Amino acid sequence: MEVSVRLLGGFAVVVDGTPISNGRWSRRQAATLVKLLALAPGGRLHRDRVVDALWPELTLDAALPRLHKAAHYARAVFDDRDAVVLKDEVVALFPDACLEVDAGQFEAAARDALASEPPSPELCATALDLAGELLPDDLAEPWLDDPREQLRLRVLRLLQCAGRWEELLAMDPANEEAHVELLREAVVAGDRTTGLRRFDRMERALATELGISPGPEAVVLRERLLTSATPSKQTELVAEPQASTLLERDGELAVLRGAAGAAVSDGRGVVILVSGEAGAGKTALVQAFLDGLGPAINVAIGDCDDLLAPRSLGPFRDMAEHDAELAAALSADRPDGALLRVFSERPSVVVVEDIHWADDATLDAIRFLARRFPGIPAVLLLTFRETGVDPGHPLRQLLGSLTGSSVRRVTLPPLTVDAVRQLGPATASQAEEIHRVTQGNPFFVTEVLAAGGGGDVPQTVRDAVLARLGKLSAPARTLVERLSVIPTRAERWLAESLAEGDPAVLIEAERSGMVIGADTTVAFRHELARRAIEATLTAGERIQANRVVVDVLLGRPVLEPARLVHHAERCGRVDVILEHGPTAAFEAARLGAHRQAVGVLDVVLRHRELLGSDQAADLFTRRAYSLYVVNRFEAALESAECAVGAAEAAGDAILQAEALMVLARVALFASGPLRSRRAAEQAADLLEPTGDEARLAAALIEQARAHSNLATIGIVAEPGDRAEAFAARAFAIGQSLCRSDLEAQAGCYLGDARLARGDLRGDEDLRRAISLAGADSRVETVVRCYVNAAGGAYRSGRFDDAEKYVAAGLRAAADGEFFAGQYRLRLTAAAVQASRGQWDHAIAALRALLDSPGEPGVMAALAGSLLARLHARRGDAAAGDVLAAALAARPIADDVYVEGTLAVARIELGWLDGSLGDSTDEARLALTLVKEAEHRTMQAELCAYLGRAGVDVAAPTGAPGPWADTLAGRWEEAATAWAALGDRYEQAVVLATAPDRRARAQGQVLLRDLGAAGTAFAV
């Protein structure tokens, strides 16, 4: 027998090709039973789950007759006694037939379509053809809420991958990606009216739904519409067909030309990643590609520096040397957005070489541009080495984020023996020997051939390079050795100065092929050659060469502090380091290159004894903040403490307050809220008498942050009167000073605090804060607002809003690096999934967080505690190991907020596996500490779980949220409150431990639904 059930778009059943007419469904409960069973895997459900879904208000004894009656009428409809079978407490629909359900077919097709990376648009479109609204005539049935939500999320993802943007917006009006794609379509089509209308729609939707404005990509597309700057279909990428002089690179060159040609002609940009080992010919490939470009294409090229602290935005500064528009863009408050506007004005090819050496600001700019180049007629071409980049390097994160149809990857393989023979005069046996030694590395091959001689093949690149160096005159050799201490390329004026003014010396070096000269620059043929020569210098020779470079650079009217510090550090010019190092660090931090700022400050602070206490305090404070941004919390904490000590020694209240504010910010994630509160309070006390309102507002914001719910993971908010008072005062100061940045930061904590006590004005506070933060150039500010908005929505039971804020916050964080904010957003997303009952997703997300590189500080303890609890509820043996790892990873400092969270996890695990007796004293101690800290929510949760484990403790007064009814034994009110808040597990536990038999049975059904086998057994 074949049975087909339709649930999407309506309800219908076909048995062996014969439809069951609607008129036969005279009994509503019979039809509902069939629908419920058809939606279940395999058409089977436990009897208790059926009863709970269809008759939740009845006891099991009262509901069973109704179940049997509904099954009887369903059999009558089908005229088949085996249509609905009740056996061994399981209810099955046509257990012996071939049952096909359209909802299951859609789910299988959706899984297949989304399984690949990236997902197949064609398969997604095919899956969408199977989609439909789930049982639209049964909108009032509560048991359909979760399946409908899962179906909605599936359809949204499929629409996104299929590029069906209008349909996506119909379901999710605030989906920024869909708005941008539709806007881009209008730009490419040259349809100004439609494009502007779409921009207006986007602007309204984002403001209404999220309280934000369209991002830079949308603004650039709108500007192109207003200026009619649509790409010309006639723009030619290549001036005329040219044969490549490169050996065995025709295929790779064709990929570059094809991708770039389509990008320029269609107005949909592309990102091309060219990778290969050192010497693989990446630069040569790029140059061959650029040589074939037509005159209508704007070309911008820049290299990343292998400096101690690379110049911030160094490659873009190179591009700007001969482009006034780019120079102006780099001086803007938001250089990345300004760069995007310049590159969008005409078809462009933007090349950034050696991004494995890129500074943080350059990586942020690349990340920003790469996400938005698909909206403009441009190519972003990036070269890098795959080897030598550790997993925690920011480049790895960037490369991992570059996926999708707009990204092309080109990897350069080694040359073959045939290519070696074509490159130079060599017999077959010589070519094979050269290939064996060089492994086909193009640079090594050419160096071996250029070294000449009929003797043995040089065994290393260094040997081959030095063989060529030995043929130079002494002055030319000295020049090349001096140039070898300069990473990447040197300006021609610098090379001429290093040649002591004798142009013939530089010309000889160029003619030898050791260096390659351009109109304004001189560079080694490859970085491998430079390093080979530098490695031969004695320590004294390297120091002297760097001293000469420093002297030449100091003589220039325009100084580059980062370059000066690099060479000064290598020749011991401490005076130069102390004079120019702070400037280099400040500029790096201003542009977001915080790792480079730390590197420079480390060099400067090695000479702390030569600094005044006030300067040392300032530098340690800046270093601590930069370390915090790049997720090095332990080092940041140490640096902040040094800053406070130096500021105290200097006797400067302002410096001390600045250091304490950074200490407060770092300490929250490094050790916990208590230390953060102390530091923020000290800062505010110091600033109160100074009259410095702006700094006082900043200190009050740190106090509000330290008293917020940021360092907790539970769904019940801790009402924070102090947090609200601090935030409200800071917000008022920000308004009086017309400081939108202060308003935004204060507003997000004000909104969170108001929501924590049920004041819905908090939601508007958060929306306003997000909108104001959009004007701040710092990624941290806007991400912090989204973190608080997502957390506030979660703790208010508004899970959909929480997930929207998480998604928007992660999109904002993708434009820069703020690890702590990204981690906290993902942690909130996992908590939402856990409360929804989507435990597979929550567990996977938490494991990914704990496995991610970096120092999450106290957030790792929060993630680990939740993961351990989910495993324990399922009865998984891994729970104990996960909790042990969380306990081991927690900060050394005892913070009751961290210890309390871990104590709740220990108690729940002990309750579920029966081992709590071994740690009852520890649990009571944790409860005492939480009471002293006056954290009512954590105290309530500890008491609830101790009570469930049979430990007699007094219930606290004033427990927040559903904990009050839970602890008071008002199980019906508690279950209703947990359900309203959205925490299915706590609802299930309350019911499963209720005195009422029907409630206990219902609780067991809910626990089985969640997969909480461990808890079901324990209760």
Secondary structure, DSSP 8 states (H G I E B T S, - for coil): -EEEEE-BSS-EEEETTEE--GGG---HHHHHHHHHHHHSGGGEEEHHHHHHHH-TTS-HHHHHHHHHHHHHHHHHHHT-TTSEEEETTEEEESTTSEEEEHHHHHHHHHHHHHHSSS--HHHHHHHHHT---B-GGGTT-GGGHHHHHHHHHHHHHHHHHHT-HHHHHHH-TT-HHHHHHHHHHHHHHT-HHHHHHHHHHHHHHHHHHTS----HHHHHHHHHHHTT----TT--SBSS-----STT-HHHHHHHHHHHHHHHHHT--EEEEEE-STTSSHHHHHHHHHHTB-TTSEEEEEE---SSS--TTHHHHHHHTT-HHHHHHHTSSSHHHHHHHHHHSS-EEEEEE-GGG--HHHHHHHHHHHHHGGGSSEEEEEEE-STT--TTSHHHHHHHH--STTEEEEE-----HHHHHHHSS--HHHHHHHHHHHTT-HHHHHHHHHH--SS---SSHHHHHHHHHTTS-HHHHHHHHHHTTS-SEEEHHHHHHHTTT-HHHHHHHHHTTSEEE-SSEEEES-HHHHHHHHTTS-HHHHHHHHHHHHHHHHTSSS--HHHHHHHHHHHT-HHHHHHHHHHHHHHHHHTT-HHHHHHHHHHHHTTGGGS-HHHHHHHHHHHHHHHHHTT-HHHHHHHHHHHHHHHHHHT-HHHHHHHHHHHHHHHHHHT-HHHHHHHHHHHHHHHGGGT-HHHHHHHHHHHHHHTSSTT---SS----HHHHHHHHHHHHHHHHHT-HHHHHHHHHHHHHHHHHTT-THHHHHHHHHHHHHTT-S-HHHHHHHHHHHHHHHHHTT-HHHHHHHHHHHHHHHTTS--HHHHHHHHHHHHHHHHHHT-HHHHHHHHHHHHHSSS--THHHHHHHHHHHHHHHHHT-THHHHHHHHHHHHS-SS--HHHHHHHHHHHHHHHHHHT-GGGGHHHHHHHHHHHHHHT-HHHHHHHHHHHHHTT------TT--TTHHHHHHT-HHHHHHHHHHHT-HHHHHHHHHTSSSHHHHHHHHHHHHHHT-HHHHHH-
